[in-house]
């Protein structure tokens, strides 16, 4: 039996298979893991490569909630983008959680 060995050239940046995504119209070319913006504000991360244009926008799956391995994303996130992504529900594995506050006595 003959078989062909293939390899994936796309690094997985997802930390979990549990995620929420919505379809958005991509009017530019995006690689998997790129920040998708509307009105210059990050609204999610593109799940798959998509080649859209302003003349012919293409549907793109945009992740709005889930866990991400930040060091595997195709480009480093700006502080503003990371803050916006955290606000909508994207969590970054390896981030140090905020210290819990002790309940006040009294």
N, C-alpha and C positions, 0 to 999 in steps of 0.2 A: 504494500500500500504506500503510495507516494503522498507526501504532504509538503506544504510550503510553510516555512517559518516566517512569521511576520512579527514586527515589533512596533510598539506604540512610540511615537515621537513626541507625544504630548504629556508633560508632567502633570500628575494629578495634584491639584492644590486644595481639594476638598478634604476636610478632616472627618467627615461623616457623610453617610448617604441620606440622612434626614435633612431635608432642606425645603424651602418654599421658593418658587420662582414664578414670574409673570412674563408674558410676552410683550415686548416693546418693539417699536419700529426703529431699526438701526439705519441711520443715514450716513454711516461711515464704516470703515473696515475695523473690526475688533478681533482680537485674539482671545482665546479662552482665558478667563481670569482678569481681563481688562476692566477698568472701572467704567460703568455706563453712567452718563450724566444727562440730566435734563435741566435746562436753564442754568448751566454751569455748576450744578449741585449733584454730587454722587447719589444715585438712587439704587445701586446694586452692582453686582459683578456678572459679567457675561459668562454663561456656562460653556458655550461652544463657539468656535471660530465662525464669524459671519462676515460676508462681504456685501455691504450695502452702499448706497450712494444717495445723494440728495435727489437725484432724478428717479431712482428706483430703490426706496427703502425696503429692507428685508426684515422678516420677523426674527427676533433674537430672544432667547431664553435668558432672563436676567434674574439672578438669585438675589432675594431680598431678606432671607432669613436662613441661618445655618452656621456651621463651623468651618473655618478656613485655616489653612497652614500658610501664614503670611510670607514666610521665606521662600515659598514655591510659586508665588504669583509672578507673572511675566515682567512686571515693573514694580518698583518700590512705591508704596502709597504715600501721598502727602499727608501731613497731619490733619488738614481739613477734610480730606477724603476719608481717612480712617475714622475720624470723629463722626462724620455723617453716616458712614456704613454701620458703625456701632449703634447709632441712634435708631436706625431702622430695623435692627435685629441680627446683624452679622456679628458673630463672635470669633475672636482670633485665639486659636489654641496656643498656649504658652504665655499668653498675657497674664500678668500678675493681677489677681482680683483685688478690688478695693478692700481695705481692712474693715472688718466688721466692727461696728461700734458696740460697746458694752451697754446693756440697759442701765438707765439711770436709777439710782436708789432713792427712795424717798417717798 
